Amino acid sequence: MFNSYRSKRTTWRTGFFIFISILTTFAMFLIDPVSSRSGESAALYIMIFILVSCLLSILFAFVVYRTSDEKKGWATIGLLFTFFNVSVIAYFTWVGISLV
């Protein structure tokens, strides 16, 4: 009843969502330079981090967009990063499967 009288605000969920989305994108761009300088074992940990943080990002996208009193401006930017990350992972998975 009183929910419609509250103003929308940005909470920690949106901040964490955009932080995780951007961090995943940076990890995707830095996987090659880091693995070439530190060895192949670091690349495995970065790939695991990318997959886990991508799943966390998708989870927080659902949480943020299901909350009614949450501002959606910053969340939309995080969602665009998440779509980019998922599409890059899907593309490289598809290319890897088709080359086998």
N, C-alpha and C positions, 0 to 999 in steps of 0.2 A: 504494500500500500504506500509506504513512504519511500520506496525505492525510486520512484519516478521523480522525486524532489531532490535527490542527491545529484551533485554534479559529477560528471565523468572525470576520472583522473588517471594518471599514469602510475602504475605500481611497480614493485620490484619484479613482478613476473614479466612485464614488457621489457624492462631493462636487461634481465637475464636472457630473455629470448633473443633480443638483438645482439647482445654480447656473444652468445654462443654461436649465432648465425655468422657473424663477422669473423669470429675466431676460427670457425670451420673453413671459411673461405680462405683466410690467410694460411691455414695449415695445408690446404690444397695447392696453393701457389708455391709454398715453401718446401714441399715434400722432396722435390728433386734436388735443390741446392743443399738441403740439410743431409739427405741421404748420400749424396756424392762426396761430401766432406767428412761425414762421420761414419759411414759404413752402412751396409744394408740392414743391419739390425735396427737402426733408428727408424728406417722407413716402415718397418712392420709396426712399430709402436705408433707412428704418426697415422698410419692407415687405420689402426684400431681406434685411435682417438677421433679420426674423421667420421668413421661409421657410428660410434657411440654418440658423438656430439650431434650428428645429423639426426639420429633417432630422438635425442633429447629436444632438438629444435622442432621437430615435427610434433612431439608431445606438447611442448609449450605453445605451439601455434594453436592447437586445439584448446588448450586451457585459456589462453588469452582471448581468443575469438568467441569462446562460450561465456565469458564473463560479461555481464551486461553493463556494469558501471566502469568499464575500462576504456580509455581512449585508444583508438585504433590507428592513429597516424604513425607512430614509431613502430607499432606491430606490423604494419603493412611493409615497411622497409625491411624488417626482419623476415617477413614472409617472402619477399622478393629474393633475398639472399638464400633462403631455404630452398626455394624453387630452383635457383641457379645451382646450388650444391647437389640437390637430388638429380637434376638433369645431367650434370657432369658425371656423377656416379653411374647413372643409368646408361649414359652413352659409352663410357669406358667398359662397363660390364657387358653391354651388347657387342662392342667391338671385340672384347676378349673372348666371348663365347663364339662369335662367328669365325674367329681365326683358328679355333681348335679343330 
